[in-house]
Amino acid sequence: MKTRKRSACKTALAVAIAGGLFAGTAHAQLGGHNVILVHGFQQEDLANPPANLNEVKSAGEDYWRTFWLSRSDARVDWGSDGRVEGNIAQQAYQQLRDISQQGLCNDFCIVVSHSTGDLVTRYLLENQARWLQADGLQPLKILAAIDYSGAGGGTELADLALNIAYNDSWYNWPLKQAVRAFTGITPEPGKLGVVNDLQTNTARNLAVSPNNIPRLRFVAGGSSYGGITKPFIAGTDDGVVPTHSACGATTSNGIDSCSSSLSLAGKVSSQNGPSDLYYNHFPILMNEGVSHSGVLGSETGNISVPVVNDTTLNGLRVDFASRTYNKRAWWQWWGSGDRYIEVPGSDQTDMSTLVYNTLNN
């Protein structure tokens, strides 16, 4: 990891705000490539399953409206009442066919996913070429995937949901509250849809073949649902997804950071980091304060920390501004204090804007 200061123009880029961006087709590209969005788990689908693909697509459009919708060229929408290898794959394939027929990825696309969209994306990347070629269509050329709060490694909340579904005992009340916050329903067997696939062991055995498409990971550590879910998730988390999943760690052991030498807050110190990462998974930014949904453009005031930086991944340049500084706690009367690394000015914007501006530089 390099910790040198970047140029003044890089710092200015890091603090650019959404108001300076142009929306619309002419400016929808990211790094010169068309963008495909894959949304995450939508708990409303469990309580009220969508009647058809039109309802699925309507909900998918709303999911991204805060930031990414106007900066995308296509979406793969899916109903959370289904399973990845079942209805979700069928719904996704209809949309992949359209993308292929339109030639949107002839010059490569970048996939932007959130939460469970990470797991869905992984399954699609493993299968889309075979599916499309079987219908005489060109496979999609995918340059890279940008994964916000990626749930490809599952979440302990899904394990709890299945446990509660089959053991509805009164003494499980604290677990029930956390699970209801996550799923939006009182869990029942056969009614948990994609939550089944989010169990840690299930997720980690779904479409795990290595491929040459880099997965850029953006990791949150804030609170969701008033914090009631945090005690039930291994290691640090964003209230929904554990850090071991968001970073791309090869095991579901609880960890505190994507780096063994850098905390989510940017403090340079020994950390309980991952023993290894999945092939071609790269933790790019961590942010201790932003919430699970806040990474999609709705939250400011949180510092982002660069992990893998100043590099090129499959032709996509990753070069966030960085600053190293020392800070003393209020009780430290001597010494230079602790060392920190940050993206300067990142607390003045939201994480999606920061990523969009930087990768478009």
C-alpha positions in Angstrom: 0.0 0.0 0.0 1.3 3.4 -1.0 0.6 6.3 1.4 2.3 9.2 -0.3 0.3 12.4 -0.9 -1.4 12.9 -4.2 -1.5 16.0 -6.3 -3.8 18.9 -5.6 -6.0 18.0 -8.6 -6.5 14.5 -7.1 -7.6 16.1 -3.8 -10.0 18.4 -5.7 -11.4 15.4 -7.4 -12.0 13.6 -4.1 -14.3 16.3 -2.8 -16.3 16.8 -6.0 -20.1 16.7 -5.2 -23.0 15.2 -7.1 -24.2 18.6 -8.3 -21.3 18.9 -10.6 -22.1 15.7 -12.4 -24.0 15.5 -15.7 -26.8 12.9 -15.8 -28.2 11.3 -18.9 -27.2 8.9 -21.7 -24.3 11.0 -23.0 -22.6 10.9 -19.6 -23.8 7.6 -18.3 -20.6 5.8 -18.9 -18.1 4.9 -16.2 -14.5 5.0 -17.2 -15.6 5.0 -20.8 -17.8 1.9 -20.5 -21.5 1.3 -20.2 -22.9 0.5 -16.7 -25.2 -2.4 -15.7 -26.8 -2.3 -12.3 -27.7 -5.3 -10.2 -29.6 -4.4 -7.1 -29.7 -6.1 -3.7 -32.2 -7.9 -1.5 -35.6 -6.2 -1.3 -37.5 -7.3 1.8 -40.8 -6.1 0.4 -40.7 -9.0 -2.0 -41.1 -11.5 0.8 -44.2 -9.9 2.3 -45.7 -9.1 -1.1 -44.2 -11.2 -3.9 -44.1 -9.3 -7.2 -46.8 -10.5 -9.6 -44.6 -10.3 -12.8 -41.3 -9.1 -14.2 -42.8 -5.6 -14.7 -43.3 -5.2 -11.0 -39.8 -6.5 -10.4 -38.3 -4.0 -12.8 -40.3 -1.1 -11.3 -38.9 -1.9 -7.9 -35.4 -2.3 -9.4 -35.7 1.2 -10.9 -36.7 2.7 -7.5 -33.8 0.9 -5.8 -31.1 2.9 -7.7 -32.9 6.3 -7.9 -30.7 8.1 -5.4 -27.6 8.1 -7.6 -26.8 5.3 -10.0 -30.1 5.2 -12.1 -29.2 8.2 -14.2 -25.7 7.0 -14.6 -26.5 3.5 -16.0 -27.3 2.0 -19.3 -29.1 -1.2 -18.3 -30.2 -3.1 -15.2 -30.6 -6.7 -14.2 -33.6 -6.7 -11.8 -34.8 -9.7 -9.9 -37.4 -10.7 -7.3 -36.1 -11.5 -3.8 -38.9 -14.0 -3.3 -37.0 -16.4 -5.6 -33.7 -18.4 -5.5 -30.5 -17.5 -7.3 -30.5 -20.8 -9.3 -34.2 -20.7 -9.9 -36.5 -17.7 -10.7 -33.8 -15.1 -10.2 -31.7 -16.7 -12.9 -34.7 -16.9 -15.2 -35.6 -13.3 -14.7 -32.0 -12.2 -15.1 -31.5 -14.1 -18.3 -34.4 -12.3 -20.0 -32.6 -9.1 -19.3 -29.2 -10.4 -20.3 -30.6 -11.3 -23.7 -31.8 -7.8 -24.2 -28.4 -6.4 -23.3 -26.7 -8.7 -25.7 -29.1 -8.0 -28.5 -28.6 -4.3 -28.1 -24.8 -4.7 -28.2 -24.4 -2.6 -25.0 -21.3 -4.5 -23.9 -19.5 -4.7 -27.3 -16.9 -2.3 -25.9 -17.1 -3.9 -22.4 -19.5 -3.0 -19.5 -18.9 -2.4 -15.9 -21.3 -4.0 -13.4 -22.3 -2.0 -10.3 -23.9 -4.2 -7.6 -25.1 -3.7 -4.1 -25.5 -6.2 -1.2 -27.0 -9.5 -2.5 -26.5 -8.2 -6.0 -22.9 -9.2 -5.5 -24.0 -12.9 -5.2 -26.4 -12.6 -8.1 -23.6 -11.0 -10.2 -21.2 -13.8 -9.4 -23.7 -16.4 -10.6 -24.4 -14.4 -13.8 -20.7 -13.9 -14.5 -20.1 -17.7 -14.2 -23.0 -18.6 -16.5 -23.9 -15.8 -18.9 -21.6 -16.7 -21.7 -22.9 -20.3 -21.8 -26.5 -19.2 -21.6 -26.2 -16.6 -24.4 -24.1 -18.7 -26.7 -26.7 -21.5 -26.5 -29.2 -19.0 -28.0 -26.8 -17.9 -30.6 -26.1 -14.6 -28.9 -22.8 -12.8 -28.1 -21.7 -13.1 -24.4 -21.5 -9.9 -22.6 -18.0 -8.4 -22.3 -17.5 -7.4 -18.7 -14.5 -5.3 -17.7 -15.0 -5.2 -14.0 -17.6 -5.3 -11.2 -18.0 -2.6 -8.5 -19.5 -4.2 -5.4 -20.9 -2.0 -2.7 -21.4 -3.9 0.7 -21.2 -7.1 -1.2 -23.0 -10.1 0.3 -21.4 -12.7 -1.8 -20.0 -14.3 1.3 -23.5 -14.4 3.0 -24.6 -12.9 6.2 -25.2 -14.4 9.6 -28.6 -12.8 9.6 -29.7 -15.2 7.0 -28.6 -18.1 9.1 -30.6 -16.7 12.0 -33.7 -16.3 9.8 -33.7 -19.9 8.8 -33.1 -21.0 12.4 -36.1 -18.8 13.6 -38.3 -20.2 10.7 -37.8 -23.7 12.1 -37.6 -22.8 15.9 -40.2 -20.2 16.8 -39.6 -20.3 20.5 -40.4 -17.4 22.9 -36.8 -17.2 24.2 -35.5 -16.3 20.7 -37.2 -12.8 21.0 -33.9 -10.8 20.6 -33.0 -12.8 17.5 -36.5 -12.5 16.1 -36.3 -8.7 16.3 -33.0 -8.6 14.4 -34.3 -11.1 11.8 -37.6 -9.1 11.3 -35.6 -5.9 10.8 -33.6 -7.7 8.1 -36.3 -9.7 6.3 -39.3 -7.5 7.0 -41.4 -10.6 8.0 -41.7 -13.2 10.6 -39.8 -16.0 9.0 -41.6 -19.1 7.9 -40.3 -22.2 6.1 -40.6 -21.9 2.3 -41.2 -18.1 2.4 -37.7 -16.7 2.7 -36.7 -16.6 -1.0 -33.2 -15.5 -1.6 -32.5 -15.3 2.1 -31.9 -19.1 1.8 -29.0 -18.3 -0.6 -27.6 -15.7 1.8 -26.8 -18.3 4.5 -23.0 -18.1 4.9 -22.2 -21.7 3.8 -24.8 -21.6 1.0 -23.5 -18.3 -0.5 -19.9 -19.5 -0.3 -20.6 -22.6 -2.3 -22.5 -20.8 -5.1 -20.7 -20.0 -8.3 -17.2 -19.9 -6.8 -15.1 -20.7 -9.9 -12.3 -18.1 -10.4 -12.6 -15.8 -13.4 -10.7 -12.9 -14.9 -13.2 -10.2 -14.0 -11.9 -8.1 -11.1 -14.4 -7.4 -8.3 -13.7 -4.0 -6.8 -15.1 -4.0 -3.2 -16.4 -1.0 -1.3 -16.9 -1.7 2.4 -19.1 0.0 5.0 -19.0 -0.2 8.7 -21.9 1.9 9.9 -25.2 1.0 11.6 -28.5 -0.1 10.2 -31.9 -0.8 11.9 -30.9 1.2 14.9 -28.0 -1.2 15.6 -30.1 -4.2 16.7 -28.6 -6.6 14.2 -24.9 -5.9 14.9 -24.6 -8.3 17.9 -25.6 -11.2 15.6 -23.1 -10.6 12.8 -19.5 -11.9 13.0 -16.8 -9.3 13.2 -17.4 -5.8 12.0 -20.3 -5.1 9.7 -22.6 -2.5 8.2 -25.7 -3.7 10.1 -26.5 -6.2 7.3 -23.4 -7.6 5.7 -20.3 -8.7 7.6 -16.9 -7.4 6.7 -15.7 -10.9 5.8 -18.2 -10.9 3.0 -17.9 -7.3 1.9 -14.1 -7.6 1.6 -14.2 -10.8 -0.3 -12.5 -13.0 2.4 -12.3 -16.7 1.6 -13.7 -17.8 5.0 -16.7 -16.6 7.1 -14.6 -16.1 10.2 -15.3 -12.7 11.8 -12.8 -10.0 10.9 -12.5 -6.4 11.7 -11.0 -5.0 8.5 -10.1 -5.8 4.9 -6.4 -5.2 5.9 -4.3 -6.6 8.6 -2.6 -3.2 9.1 -5.3 -0.7 8.6 -8.7 -0.2 10.4 -12.0 0.7 8.8 -11.4 4.2 10.3 -8.0 4.4 8.6 -5.8 3.9 11.7 -2.5 2.3 10.8 -2.3 -0.5 13.4 -2.5 -4.3 13.7 -6.0 -5.6 12.7 -7.8 -8.8 12.6 -7.9 -8.9 8.8 -8.7 -11.7 6.3 -6.3 -14.6 6.0 -6.9 -14.6 2.2 -9.2 -13.1 -0.4 -11.1 -14.7 -3.2 -9.3 -14.6 -6.5 -9.6 -11.2 -8.3 -11.3 -9.6 -5.3 -9.9 -6.2 -4.4 -11.0 -4.1 -1.3 -10.7 -0.6 -2.7 -12.3 1.6 0.0 -13.4 1.1 3.5 -15.7 3.5 5.4 -16.4 3.0 9.1 -19.3 5.4 9.3 -21.5 4.8 6.2 -24.4 2.5 6.5 -25.4 -0.5 4.3 -27.6 1.5 2.1 -25.8 4.8 2.5 -23.0 3.7 0.1 -25.5 4.2 -2.7 -25.3 8.0 -2.5 -27.5 9.0 0.5 -25.0 9.7 3.2 -22.2 12.2 3.6 -19.9 13.0 6.6 -18.0 9.8 6.6 -14.3 9.3 5.8 -13.3 6.8 3.2 -10.0 4.9 3.6 -8.0 3.6 0.6 -6.8 -0.1 0.7 -5.9 -1.3 -2.8 -5.1 1.9 -4.6 -2.9 3.5 -7.3 -3.3 0.5 -9.6 -4.9 -0.6 -12.9 -7.3 -3.6 -12.8 -8.1 -5.0 -16.3 -7.6 -1.6 -17.8 -9.7 0.3 -15.2 -7.5 2.8 -13.4 -8.1 3.0 -9.6 -6.4 6.1 -8.2 -8.0 7.7 -5.2 -6.4 10.7 -3.6 -4.8 9.7 -0.3 -3.4 11.6 2.7 -1.4 10.2 5.7 -1.4 12.2 8.9 -0.9 11.8 12.7 -3.6 12.4 15.3 -3.3 12.4 19.1 -6.2 11.4 21.4 -7.4 14.0 23.9 -5.5 12.2 26.7 -2.2 11.9 24.8 0.1 14.7 26.1 3.2 13.5 24.4 4.4 11.8 21.2 3.1 12.2 17.7 -0.1 10.2 18.2 -1.5 7.5 15.9 -1.0 7.4 12.1 -4.1 7.5 9.8 -4.7 7.3 6.1 -7.8 8.8 4.4 -9.2 10.0 1.1 -9.0 13.7 1.8 -12.4 15.5 1.7 -14.3 12.2 1.4 -16.5 13.2 4.3 -17.8 16.1 2.2 -19.4 13.8 -0.4 -21.0 10.4 -0.6 -19.3 7.2 -1.4 -21.0 6.6 -4.8 -20.1 10.1 -6.0 -16.5 9.7 -4.9 -16.2 6.4 -6.8 -17.9 7.7 -9.9 -15.8 10.8 -10.1 -12.5 9.1 -9.4 -13.0 6.2 -11.9 -14.1 8.8 -14.6 -10.9 10.8 -14.2 
